[in-house]
Amino acid sequence: MSQNNVAITQEIFARFGRGDIPAILELLADDVLIEFYGPSVIPYAGTYRGNREARRFFETVLSSVDIHQFDCEEFIAERDKVIVTGHLRLTARSTGGTIESDFVHVITMKDGKWQRFRDFMNTAVAVAAFSKKD
């Protein structure tokens, strides 16, 4: 079961990389909870509940940043959890500022779908990138 959860998570990341939000939503529980920690200067920071809000989260991320690097380094799975570690490099579209950070995603699975997604990264670099003054 753990390896199946990893495979589903890898597929969601692949769909995200293609910008295929409807396909992502197919692999999320109807009552999914997404938590991206950070202040409101980060356009996609906040808590999102349900598929409609999940769509808004993914649309906001994809419209707010250009993704140059999103490397998953490790997938750790046990029971209903998948933990993903990695490194990302993005550009904030509104300012041109760079966001570069390691990240940890903690995903809770239920019935082969994401039930909860939590994102941990160095939000200070995202704040600086979205706050950059010309």
N, C-alpha and C positions, 0 to 999 in steps of 0.2 A: 504494500500500500504506500509506503514512504516513497519508493521510486516512482510510482504513478503520480504522486503529488508533485515531485520534482519535475516530471515530464509535463504536467499541466502548467506549472509555473514557467517553465522554459517556453512553452507554447504561447502563453500570455505575453511574455517579454518579446517573443518574435513578432507577434501581432502588433504590439505597441511600436516596435521598430518600423513596421510597415505603415503605421498610422491607421490601422484597421480597428477602429473603436467598436463597431457593431460585433465584430468577431471576438473582441475582448469580452464584451458583455455576456456573450454566450457561456463563458467560463467563470462567471461570477454568480454567487448566490443572489437571489432576488433581494434579500435584505443585507447585502454586503455592507461592511463598514470600512471606510478608507480614512486613515488618519495620517496627515502630513504635518509634522510639527514645525512651527516657526511663526513669526509675526506676519501681519497682514500685508507688509510690503512685498512678500512673496505671493504672487497672484494665485497660486494653487494651494497655499497653506490653509489648513482647516480640517474639519471633520465632514465627511460625506456619507450619507446613509441611503442605501437603496440604489437600484440601477440608474434611475434618472440622475441622481447626484453623482454617481460613479462616472456616467457619461460626461457630465459637466467637468469633473476633475480631470479626466483624460484629455478632453478638448482644451481645457485651460492650459495644461502642461504643454501640449503640442503646439498651441498657438503662442505661448509665452517664451519658449526657448528653442534654440537650434541645438540639436544633439550631435556632438562631434565624437564622443566616446561614451559608451555605456558597457563596461566590461564586468561581467559577473565572474568572480574568481572562485567562489565556493558555494555549493548548495548543501546545506545540512538539514536532513529530514529525520524526524522522529514523531511517531504517532500522527497527530493532526497538524503538526507545525512544519513549516519549511522556512529556514533562515538562509538568506542570500547575502553574501558579502561581495563587495566590488568597488569599482572606481568609475567616476563619471567626470566628463568635461562638457560643459554647456555654455552657450552664449545667451544672455538675457536679450531678447529682441528689442525691448523698449529702450535699452541704454547701450547695448553692445558690450556690457560688462561680462567677465568670465566667471563661471562657476566651476570650480574644480574641487572635488572632495571624494573621500572614501564614503561608502554608504553601507547600511545594513537594512534589509527589508525583513520584517517578521510577518509571516503569512500564516493564517489559520485556515485550514481546509475543512470542508464539510460536504460529504457526498460528492467528492470529485470536483468541487468548485471552491473558489476563494470565498471565505466567509468574512475574513478580516485582513486588512493590509495596513501595516504600519511602516513608515519610512523614517529612518534615522540617518542624518548626514550632518556635516558642518554647516548649519544654517547661516552662520555668520558670513560665509562667503557668498551665499545666495542673497542675503540682505544687502551686502556691499554691492553686488552686481546689479540688483534691481534699484538701488539707491544712487548709483553712479551719476555724478553730475558732469556735464560736458565742460 
